[in-house]
Protein backbone atom coordinates (compact mmCIF):
# COMPACT_ATOMS: atom_id res chain seq x y z
CA UNK A 1 0.00 0.00 0.00
CA UNK A 2 2.94 2.32 0.62
CA UNK A 3 3.98 1.89 -3.01
CA UNK A 4 0.44 2.72 -4.12
CA UNK A 5 0.10 5.89 -2.05
CA UNK A 6 3.60 7.17 -2.81
CA UNK A 7 3.56 6.67 -6.60
CA UNK A 8 4.38 9.73 -8.67
CA UNK A 9 4.19 10.55 -12.36
CA UNK A 10 7.68 10.66 -13.84
CA UNK A 11 8.91 13.56 -15.97
CA UNK A 12 7.87 13.09 -19.61
CA UNK A 13 5.62 10.17 -18.64
CA UNK A 14 2.17 10.42 -20.22
CA UNK A 15 -0.89 10.31 -17.98
CA UNK A 16 -1.98 7.08 -19.63
CA UNK A 17 1.21 5.22 -18.64
CA UNK A 18 1.15 6.63 -15.14
CA UNK A 19 -2.51 5.64 -14.70
CA UNK A 20 -1.80 2.12 -15.99
CA UNK A 21 1.09 1.73 -13.56
CA UNK A 22 -1.08 2.95 -10.71
CA UNK A 23 -3.97 0.66 -11.72
CA UNK A 24 -1.61 -2.35 -11.68
CA UNK A 25 -0.57 -1.53 -8.12
CA UNK A 26 -4.23 -0.98 -7.21
CA UNK A 27 -5.08 -4.39 -8.70
CA UNK A 28 -2.38 -6.01 -6.56
CA UNK A 29 -3.84 -4.31 -3.49
CA UNK A 30 -7.29 -5.65 -4.41
CA UNK A 31 -5.90 -9.17 -4.72
CA UNK A 32 -4.32 -8.81 -1.27
CA UNK A 33 -7.72 -7.58 0.00
CA UNK A 34 -6.20 -4.30 1.18
CA UNK A 35 -8.83 -2.33 -0.77
CA UNK A 36 -12.03 -3.15 -2.61
CA UNK A 37 -12.30 -2.90 -6.37
CA UNK A 38 -15.18 -0.44 -5.94
CA UNK A 39 -12.91 2.04 -4.10
CA UNK A 40 -12.22 3.99 -7.28
CA UNK A 41 -12.47 7.26 -5.33
CA UNK A 42 -9.20 6.33 -3.60
CA UNK A 43 -7.66 5.48 -6.96
CA UNK A 44 -8.74 8.85 -8.37
CA UNK A 45 -7.33 10.78 -5.39
CA UNK A 46 -4.00 8.95 -5.54
CA UNK A 47 -3.81 9.50 -9.31
CA UNK A 48 -4.37 13.22 -8.83
CA UNK A 49 -1.93 13.47 -5.93
CA UNK A 50 0.88 11.90 -7.95
CA UNK A 51 0.56 14.06 -11.05
CA UNK A 52 3.25 16.45 -12.17
CA UNK A 53 2.83 19.93 -10.72
CA UNK A 54 1.35 21.78 -13.72
CA UNK A 55 -1.13 19.04 -14.50
CA UNK A 56 -2.12 18.74 -10.86
CA UNK A 57 -2.82 22.46 -10.57
CA UNK A 58 -4.84 22.55 -13.77
CA UNK A 59 -6.96 19.54 -12.81
CA UNK A 60 -8.02 20.46 -9.25
CA UNK A 61 -11.48 21.53 -10.36
CA UNK A 62 -12.04 18.36 -12.42
CA UNK A 63 -10.90 16.18 -9.51
CA UNK A 64 -13.49 17.77 -7.24
CA UNK A 65 -16.25 17.87 -9.84
CA UNK A 66 -15.94 14.47 -11.56
CA UNK A 67 -16.69 11.41 -9.46
CA UNK A 68 -16.12 8.71 -12.08
CA UNK A 69 -12.48 7.61 -12.30
CA UNK A 70 -12.53 6.92 -16.05
CA UNK A 71 -14.10 10.29 -16.85
CA UNK A 72 -11.51 12.00 -14.68
CA UNK A 73 -8.74 10.16 -16.53
CA UNK A 74 -10.19 11.35 -19.86
CA UNK A 75 -10.21 14.94 -18.64
CA UNK A 76 -6.60 14.59 -17.53
CA UNK A 77 -5.64 13.43 -21.00
CA UNK A 78 -7.38 16.48 -22.52
CA UNK A 79 -5.56 18.83 -20.18
CA UNK A 80 -2.27 17.09 -20.91
CA UNK A 81 -2.68 17.56 -24.67
CA UNK A 82 -3.51 21.23 -24.13
CA UNK A 83 -0.32 21.64 -22.09
CA UNK A 84 1.81 19.99 -24.76
CA UNK A 85 0.49 22.08 -27.66
CA UNK A 86 3.01 24.71 -28.66
CA UNK A 87 1.96 28.30 -28.11
CA UNK A 88 1.58 30.07 -31.42
CA UNK A 89 3.59 33.25 -31.58
CA UNK A 90 1.88 36.27 -32.98
CA UNK A 91 3.87 38.52 -35.21
CA UNK A 92 3.25 42.21 -35.01
CA UNK A 93 2.81 43.89 -38.32
CA UNK A 94 4.41 47.15 -39.20
CA UNK A 95 2.56 49.72 -41.21
CA UNK A 96 3.91 50.18 -44.68
CA UNK A 97 4.77 53.84 -45.17
CA UNK A 98 5.44 55.11 -48.61
CA UNK A 99 6.97 58.52 -48.77
CA UNK A 100 6.43 60.29 -52.04
CA UNK A 101 8.90 62.99 -52.97
CA UNK A 102 5.97 65.29 -53.77
CA UNK A 103 4.66 64.95 -50.19
CA UNK A 104 8.02 65.94 -48.73
CA UNK A 105 8.06 69.08 -50.86
CA UNK A 106 4.50 69.84 -49.76
CA UNK A 107 5.58 69.43 -46.16
CA UNK A 108 8.60 71.63 -46.59
CA UNK A 109 6.40 74.30 -48.17
CA UNK A 110 4.04 74.08 -45.20
CA UNK A 111 6.97 74.43 -42.80
CA UNK A 112 8.29 77.46 -44.58
CA UNK A 113 4.85 79.04 -44.54
CA UNK A 114 4.59 78.41 -40.81
CA UNK A 115 7.97 79.97 -40.18
CA UNK A 116 6.97 83.09 -42.10
Secondary structure, DSSP 8 states (H G I E B T S, - for coil): -HHHHT----TT--HHHHHHHHHHHHHHHHHTTSS-TT-HHHHHHHHHHTS-HHHHHHTHHHHHH---HHHHHHHHHHHHHHHHS---------------HHHHHHHHHHHHHHH-
